[in-house]
């Protein structure tokens, strides 16, 4: 593993990053796992990576709210979720592994009492209660039905991402062009999972044009704990949709923009992957697979109107097929002069750190590090 700059430990604001990975040219279980490394949040310099746990296809990892435990999916046909206690030395002590409640789980969120898991393969949303030690227990399965017009990608539901929206889990379904919401209460979720319909969703809260293929979302905070808007990156039509809340507890599309201005790769397409906001909500970032750029938007909030996205620029990533990224929490007080974004480039097996200027959105790569097939990056 090599980095283009000295280890972040020598810097002034060292943070911990956790990485999930895919297998490298072999079947799941061939040695891939969860990695830990440091990053200097003032310079973007990356430290040497350490393999903290070997586990099959941990394509997404998440920390619990206390930051003392880490959970990982195993994105395999059987589907599993594993828990780990973070030791004082930064190691990972196993807490146990249980089924994910579906096939090919690709995303999860950890709360104080449960894990929310999206299973891409069969579209099932599962809730995995945690015991008193934080160990995962048997999943509650909430199955879903539906299709979309893209017969290759939308032959059935494909739950791709889950986020807390006003406290409730909201699932992004690429296969059905929907967002669907579930109750937060474990008792209500258990009743749904054990109901006669085998776990019907509580409600569909948003729909997209047929074939859009929603993948990930970011929540723009509003007043009193309610969202001002949702920004949803759609994989199949390569756009970002702006959704605003309605009086009925749903969301409606207020507009959409192209996810990037970068040209299409020769003979290919652009596929947005992850989307996230800066800490103050004034910048939106979208990773684009194909063109391999980070697209940056300015977010403005006109009085009494839906938020507006203005595309600023596209920054080359110094890697291929950006699957996920983390926007580092800013250093110090006030609005930073630039945002630091750490990108997991799946097909080039490297991390890159971008410095994105706050004035014009222009970016440069400030560090690069080789890591086998990174799939996600999470700041501790």
N, C-alpha and C positions, 0 to 999 in steps of 0.2 A: 504494500500500500504506500503510495507516494503522494505528497502534497507539494504544491508549488510555493508555499510560504512556510515559515517556521510554525511550530505547534501553537495553538491558541492559548495554551497554558501560560505562555509568556506575556500575554496581553493583559489588559486592565479590566475586562468584563467577560470572564469566561463563563459560558453556559454549557449545559449538557444537551446533546441531541441523541435521540433513539431512532434507529433505522430498522425498517422491515425489508425483507428481500425475497426474491424468487429463486428457484433452482437455476443453476448455470449449466445449460445444455444437457440436463439429465432429469430423471424423474424426481418428483418431490421426495425429500428425505435424503438427498445426496450431500448434505452438509450445509445447506443454507440456514440462516438463523437471524437473530436479533443482534444488532451491533450498537455499541455506544461510542461516542466521541465528543470532543469539546469543540466549541467555536467561540472566537472572540467577537462579541457583539459590537465592538467599536471599530474593528478592522475587517472582520469577515474571515480571518485566518482560521483554518481548520486544523485540529489536532489529529493525532494518530488514532485510527479506529481500533476498537477491541471487540471481538466476538463474545458477547455476553451470554448467549444461550443458543443452542442448536435445536431447531424445531422446524417441521416441514412447512414450506411455503407461507411464512408469516408476512403476507403482502400488505397487511395493515396492522399497526400497533396503536394502543391508546393508553394514556395514564389515567388513574383514578383522580378524583378531585383533590385528594390529599397529596398526590405526587409520590406516594410510597409504594404503589403497586403498578405493574404494567401488565397489559393483556394483549394477546395476539391472536388473530385468526390463522387457521391453516386453510389456504385457498385450494382445497382438493375436492374431488367429487364426493367423498365421504363427509367432509366439512367438520372442523373442530375449532374449539376456542381454548386457549391455554392462559393460565394466570401465573404471575411471578411476583414475589416480594423483592423489592429493591434493597439489597444489603447495604450496610454502611460504606463498604468499599466500592459500591457501584456495580456489584454483581447481581444476578437474577436467580433467586431461589424458587424452584417450582412450587406452585400451589395446586396444581392439578389440571387435567384436560378433560373436557366434556364435548359431546357433539354440538355442532353449531345450530342445529335445528333445520338444516337445509343443505343444499349442495353449493360448492364453490363460494363460501363466504368471502367478501371483499372489503368490508368496512365494519367498524364497531365504535361505539361510544361507551365510556365507563362512567356510571353514576355511583353514588354512595352505596346503593343497594342492588344494582343490577347492571348487566351489559346489554346494550341494544346492538343487535347484529343483523346486517343485511346479507342475505344469501343470493348471489347473482344467478346461480344456475337455475333454481326453481322458483325464484322470486319471493321466497318466504322471508318475512321479518320475524326474528326470534328475540325473545327476552330471556336472558340467562340470570336468574337470581344468584346473589352472592351470599355465602354463609358468613358467620361472625368473623372468620379469619380472612375473609376476602376471596375464598376459593369459589370458583364457578360451580354451579349445580345444574341439574337437568333443565334443558331449555323449554320455554313455552313457545309453541309454534303458532304463528298467525299467517295462514296461507292466503294467497290472493289469486285472482283470475283476471284474464284479459289479454288482449293482443294489440298490435299496432300495424300500420300499413306496410312497414318494411319487413317483408317475409323472411329475410335472412337474419335480422337482428331482433325482431319484435314478434316472434312466433308465440311468445308467452310472456308472463311478467318477469322482469329482471331487476330486482331491488339492488340499487347500486350504492346508496349513501343514506345516512340517517343523521339528523341534526335536531337539537333541542330548539323548538320555536315556541316562545311563550311557555316554556316548561314542558311541552309535550314532544314526544318523538314524532318527527315528520320524515317519512321515507320517500326518497326520490326513485321512481321506477322508470328505467330506460325502456322497458318493453311495452308499457301501457300508456306512456306519455302522460303520467299523473304524478301528483304529490298526494300522499295519503297520511292521515294523522291517527294516532292512537292515544289512549289515556296514559298519563304518567303513573297512576296508581298500580302497584303490583297486583292488588286484589282485583281490580277491573280488568287488567290484562289477563290474569289467570282465568277469569270468567269468560272472556272472549275466546281464549285458546281452547277451553274445555267445552265451549258451546256446541250446539247441534250442527252448525255450519263449519265446524273445524277451524274456527278462528277467522271470521270475516272481519275486514277492516272497520274501524270505528266510522270513518268517513273519508271520502275523497275531497281534498280541499283545494285542488287546482288541476287544471288540464292545459295541455299544450297543443299546438297544431299537430296533426297527424304526421308521424315520422320525425319529430324533433329529436326524440331520444334524450330526455333530461338525465344528467349524470351526477353532478355535484351542485351544492348550493352554498351561498354565504348569506348570513342574516345581518341586515343593517338595523342597528338598534334604534328604537323610537322612544317615546315617553312611557313611563310607568310600566316598564318591563315588556311592552308590546313591540313587535317589529315595525319599523317604518317601511321596510321593503325586503323582499328576497331577490337575490341575484342568482339565476340558475344557468349554469353552463350546459348546453345541449350538445351531445356528441355527434349526432347524425346529421343535423343541419348546420353545425358549427356557428352557433349564435349564443348570445347572452340575453336572457329574458329578464325584464323587470316586473316583478309581481308585487302588488300592493294589497293590503288587507281590506276586506269588505265588512259591512255591518253584520253579515251572517256568519262570521267566523271562518270564512274561506279567503282565497286569494284570487285576484284576477290579473290577467296580463295587461300591463299598462304600456308596453312597448318592448322592442328588442333591437339589438344591434349585432353586426357581424363580430364574431369573437376575435378577429384579427384582420389586419390589413396586409399581412404577409402573403406573398404569392403562394399558390399551391405547389407542392413538390412535384417534380416531373413524374407524370403518370400516376399521381396519387391524390390524396385528399388531406385536409386538415381535420384533426380530431381534438377538440378541447378535452382536457382531463379535469384538473383541479381548479377551483376558484376560491379566492380568499381576499379579505379586506385588510387594509392597513389598520393599525390600532385606533386611529381617530376616525376611521370610516370615510376618509376623503379620497382614497385610492383603491381601485379594484384591480386585482391581478388574475390573469387566466393563463394557464400553461397550455401550449398548443403542440400536440404531437403531429408530425409531418413536416411543417415548417420549422419545428423545434425552436420556438421563441417563447418569451414571456410577454404577453400583451398587457399593457397598462392603460387604465381608464381613470379619468378624473370623475369623481362623484359629486354632483351638486344637488342641493335640496331646495328647489323653488318653493316659496310660501304657498301652501294650499294645493300643491301639485305633486305628482309622482317624482321621485328622484330621477335624475338624468345622467346618463353615461356619455362621456366624451372620450373617444379614443385618442391617446397621446402618442404612443409609439410601440414598436415591437423590438424586444432585445434578444439577439441571438444568445443561445444558452451555453454554448461550448460543450454540448452533449446531445444525445439522440433519444427521442421518445420520452419526454418529461412526464412521468406518471403522477408525481405529487410534489408539493413544495411546502415550506414553512416560512412565514413572514416573522422574523425575529421581533420580539417585544422591544420597543425603543429604549435607548439608554438615556438616562437623565430626564430633566423636565422639559416641557414645551414640545413643539412640533419638530421632529428631526429634519436635518437637511436632506437626508436620503433614507430609504428603506433598504434593509438587508434581507435578501430572499435566498434560502437554501433549497436547491432543486435536486430531486432524485431522478436521474436520467437512466431509465431502464435499459435501453438497448446499447448504450455506450459504457455501461458499468462505471459511472462516475457521479459524484456530487459536484455541483458548481455553486458558488456563492456570487450573487449579483448585487451590485450597489445601484439602486434605482433613484435617480435624482427627483426631488419633490417639485421642482419648477417645471421641467419639460418632460418628465417621465423617462428620459434617456437612461440607459443602463450600461454597465460594464461588468465583466467577470473579474472578481478580485481574488478568487482562489478556486482550486480544483483538486479533487481527491478521488483516487480509484477505490471503488467498493464493488463487490460482485452483485450485479443485478439489483440495484436499490429500487424499491417500490413505494416507500413512504418515508417521510422524515418528520419527527415530532419534537418540539422543544420542551424540555422539562420545566 
